[in-house]
Amino acid sequence: MDIATAFLCVLLLIAACLGLGASVLRGLKISADLSAVEKYAWGFSTGFAALGWILFFPAWAGFLSMATLLVICGAAAGLCVLYWRPEPAAESLTSNPIPGPFLVLLIAAGGFIGIVDLLEGLAPPADADSLAYHFNLPKRHLEAGELVFFPRALDGAPPQLLHMTYMAALGIGGERALTLWTMVSGWATGFLLYAIARRWLSAGWAAGLALIYLSTPAVLQTGGTGHVEARLSQFALLGAVACGLAVNQRAPRFAALAGLCAGAYIGAKLTGLLFALACAVVLVFGRDRLRSIPLFAVVTVAVCFQWYLWVWLKSGDPLFPILYTYLGVSDPSFWNAAHHAVFEAWRPTEGTAVDPTPWGFLYFPFYITFANDSLIESGRTGLGLFALLLLPFAAAEAWRRRRSLHLGVLPAMAAIAILFGALMFFGGLPQRVRFLLPLLPVALICLSVAAVRWSGGTGAAAPLIAGSLFCLASQLGAQAVYGLSYARHFASGENRSEFIARTVSMAGMVPWMNQNLTRSDRVLVFNRQLLYLIDSPVVYTHRVFQAKYNFILERERPQALYRSLRDGGVNHLAFAGLRDGAPYDRAVWSAIDLWRAQGCLELVREQKIRRINSRTLNWANPGARTMYLYRLVSDRCSAVPSSRG
């Protein structure tokens, strides 16, 4: 589809979110308490959650089609009329004029960030996680016309509330609409951050804060991709504000809004359960806790329950496969005791860099800021220097106001951020920095307001302003480097296949496969970043995440493994592992050699491919690998007959 169609699709989705958000905020009687900018910012975020919630049901019922998506989004967009219906207006926010030089700087910085993000939004997708499941799952749902369950840990059966909006973008406007939509929905957190910060900060400070957030390395790395954290940030921020208002006012309607945000977080990522718990703890201290807490709980469950119910019905485990020890699974081919032991042995060591101790909790923010640890991806997806820069100013203000720290919305927000972070840190979860990104906007507002108040009260604003400008300038430099690959794509005129071959590791054979394989072919792949790119139906195998078609577990029973592949409809196998590589590679080669010797496999194609270390810097591993594509030929394989035969 062309660019015009993609832009029209994204405009339709924006209108749908705004319309649904307006109806939610009016239904909760909240919109009358908001300024004009807050109505649109809060409206988009609540509507974003509502759209993902609604789209689940036709997908579950098997009514997925472009027509269905258009009708739902069109009807939701029609609700935008609510923005023009008269209602009592909240008091306008005071606005101090932004000094001319700072206004020019903010406009230039915002324009530069926007251009780089737009280049990424118009380019084909290249992020590995997005290609593995964030974009692949919506694509496969659309192909099937219904929700499809993939029995893979972590990335096959996650809650997919946000992915439903990806599905709408892809189904209506195609791939370019999908990538543009991730750009727009990533920017929504910046817009919301500005709108909420205006409650306490001037327009200049609020705009600068939003730009610093949007250029933060973690946002830069994930905001224009399918990663959910950059979009979950708006639910964490709005939910924390709503909790703060519920605690400080006799207004359970804000607890309902907090429940919607918490439910949307849980419906998009399992760690949302910890965010919901942090919100519930803070609501205990509210003035109207007896009404607020039950309302918060009911709305939270109503927004997120369907995903866990669906996974439970498909697998027998609502948190597949975490509760396998207690519940088992409905289909033993999905998961088994031997594979669960492998998964449990892998989990505690995945992405842990700092021991979960009280001292480690205090040390962790400094570690992720200054350490370049590939285990937690702090070098690529750091949270920037700005929060630590604000910390001494904010600490001084906190000490000055120490007798009243229990009052107000901001202390409640800070408590949620601290509790949420502590639950994640001590809960044994992977310590990947991007998982903490939803905490960042909440922390930035709390720290910024305290720092600005202290600097204004002491007349020492210059160091804070200078540090803020330094952080913004350094992050814009990183933005420039990040945008080089996308600028090269458009300047050179390379096509989609050339861009993917240059930026996606081991994808060199994909164009040939898409031209020569058909929808009746089913390909077993070992590289997750190829799942979205291959147009034929695909099956993914992994030694930890998937028990079905697992070459390690079945290494002593290659004939049974071959039969299960054939019975599952697999007729091609694409593999690029090294013969002297990891144990899994060696196990696969052992099976391939046996099957070829028995006439069960036929080599279709071999092709040199590149392993990409950095798509931003265009770094590749020295020495090309070879991708082999085999066809399973059971009709010539008397040694390993199909069980169907």
Secondary structure, DSSP 8 states (H G I E B T S, - for coil): --HHHHHHHHHHHHHHHHHHHHHHHHHTT-GGGS-HHHHHHHHHHHHHHHHHHHHHHHHHHT--SHHHHHHHHHHHHHGGGGGTS--------------HHHHHHHHHHHHHHHHHHHHHHHS----HHIIIIITHHHHHHHHHTS------TTTTS---HHHHHHHHHHHHHHHHHHHHHHHHHHHHHHHHHHHHHTTTS-HHHHHHHHHHHHTSHHHHHHTTSS-SHHHHHHHHHHHHHHHHHHHHSS-HHHHHHHHHHHHHHHHH-TTHHHHHHHHHHHHTTSTTHHHHHHHHHHHHHHHHHHHHHHHHHHHS-TTTTTTHHHH--S-TTT--HHHHHHHHHHGGGTT--S-SSHHHHHHHHHHHHH---TTTTTTTS---SHHHHHHHHHHHHHHHTGGGTTSSHHHHHHHHHHHHHHHHHHTT----GGGGTTHHHHHHHHHHHHHHHHHHHHT-HHHHHHHHHHHHHHHHHHHHHHHHHHHHHHHHT--HHHHHHHHSTT-TTHHHHHHH--TT--EEES-GGGTTT--S-EEE--TTT--TT-TTTTTT-HHHHHHHHHHTT--EEEE---TTS-HHHHHHHHHHHHHHHTT-EEEEEEEEE--EEETTTTEE-SS-EEEEEEEE-GGG-TTS--TT-
